[in-house]
Amino acid sequence: MPKKDTLNFEESMLKLEEIINNLEENEVSLEDMLAQYVIGSKIIKELTARLNAAEMKIKQLENGQKVDIETDV
């Protein structure tokens, strides 16, 4: 179960898109750009981990293994 303060996959994608748009517009200070870049990098790592976990579960299901389906993937 995801933590209450953790965004779901779709919310994380929207946040990442927002950060990318802000960085592309160049209407923020260098310090803000760096801070947003760091946040975006963390979101990307989290999303990649979720996708990898989902892919692993799909492969296990395809192989006929029992898989504990969690909603935090």
C-alpha positions in Angstrom: 0.0 0.0 0.0 1.5 3.4 -1.0 2.2 6.0 1.7 -0.4 8.7 2.0 2.1 11.4 0.9 3.1 9.3 -2.2 1.6 10.2 -5.5 0.1 7.5 -7.6 1.6 6.7 -11.0 -0.6 9.1 -13.0 -0.2 11.9 -10.5 3.6 11.4 -10.6 3.5 11.6 -14.4 1.5 14.8 -14.3 4.0 16.3 -11.8 6.9 15.3 -14.0 5.2 16.9 -17.0 4.7 20.1 -15.0 8.4 20.2 -14.0 9.5 19.6 -17.6 7.2 22.4 -18.8 8.6 24.8 -16.2 12.2 23.9 -17.1 11.5 24.4 -20.8 9.9 27.8 -20.3 13.1 29.0 -18.5 11.0 31.4 -16.5 12.4 30.3 -13.2 15.7 31.1 -11.5 18.7 28.8 -11.9 18.3 27.7 -8.3 14.6 26.8 -8.9 15.6 25.0 -12.1 18.1 22.9 -10.2 15.6 22.1 -7.4 13.0 21.1 -10.0 15.5 19.0 -11.8 16.4 17.1 -8.6 12.7 16.5 -7.9 12.1 15.4 -11.5 15.0 13.0 -11.3 13.6 11.4 -8.1 10.2 11.1 -9.7 11.7 9.4 -12.8 13.6 6.9 -10.5 10.3 6.1 -8.6 8.3 5.7 -11.8 11.0 3.4 -13.3 11.0 1.3 -10.2 7.2 1.0 -10.4 7.3 0.0 -14.1 10.0 -2.6 -13.4 7.9 -4.1 -10.6 4.8 -4.2 -12.8 6.8 -5.8 -15.6 8.2 -8.5 -13.2 4.7 -9.3 -11.9 3.4 -9.6 -15.5 6.2 -12.0 -16.3 5.4 -14.0 -13.2 1.8 -14.2 -14.2 2.7 -15.3 -17.7 4.8 -18.1 -16.2 1.8 -19.3 -14.1 3.2 -18.1 -10.8 1.0 -16.8 -8.1 1.6 -13.1 -7.6 0.5 -10.8 -4.8 -1.1 -8.0 -6.8 -0.6 -4.7 -4.9 -2.1 -1.4 -5.9 1.1 0.6 -5.4 2.6 -0.6 -8.7 
